[in-house]
Amino acid sequence: MQKKHIVAIGAHPGDMEISCGALLAAHRAKGNKVTIVHLTNSPKFSSRFANRLYFQQLKTEAEDAASTINAHVISYIIEREDYRFNRENIEFVLKLLNELQPTCVITHWKKSLEPDHTLAHRMVKEALSEFNSDKRIDEEKCKIFFTEHYEDRIDFEPLIYVDVSEYINMWFKMISCFHDFHESSRNKYIRPVDYYQALAKIRGRESHFSYACVFNSTHNKLQSKDIMP
């Protein structure tokens, strides 16, 4: 059986890792190829110098996180100041898809509180449409799925539940590499890692698993096999 190649494309480092990292870990455990892509980065500090240091820190953390499941990672293919929806950036993403030849793409949902996530959704969806249009009629089209991110919950409806119970510890090890996920300065009530762990448990409860990742998709449920490990 041909192995799958799962390409998870997020706006920033950590977006895909924390929202669907358990699924990515499951695919690696099954011998499938996984590539995590970060399109750009979001400034955290007022000075450019401080942001450059922060960008490098996140890039290193992302590489460490990917190494925990032996996945490939590609960071910052679009410069921060050039990050917008235009033909040039769509072609950047299309070129990447042509190089990677994914069987399945995961990215952000279309409605988000974070504008960078909405842009990522639009660019990836447009590039994937062109990527699929170039395939021969007898070639299988690459499917796209949208992960559940706490900033992308506007009108998000979980359609596909994936059991990740066996891989939750691998996910926790992966996101332990990101400092920001374990500090609560941006939200005094809950750390991101605690939120997503609780969410995975809730989604598992809904689907009779211990832990689950959920996805929305433009495809019918019969095609959900494309995202299954």
Secondary structure, DSSP 8 states (H G I E B T S, - for coil): ----EEEEEESSTTHHHHHHHHHHHHHHHTT-EEEEEE------SSSHHHHHHHHHHHHHHHHHHHHHTT-EEEE-SS-GGG-SSSHHHHHHHHHHHHHH--SEEEE--S--SSHHHHHHHHHHHHHHHHHHHTS-TTS---EEEEE--TTS-TT----EEEE-GGGHHHHHHHHTT-GGGG--SS-SS--HHHHHHHHHHHHHHHHTSSSEEEEEESS-GGGGGGT--
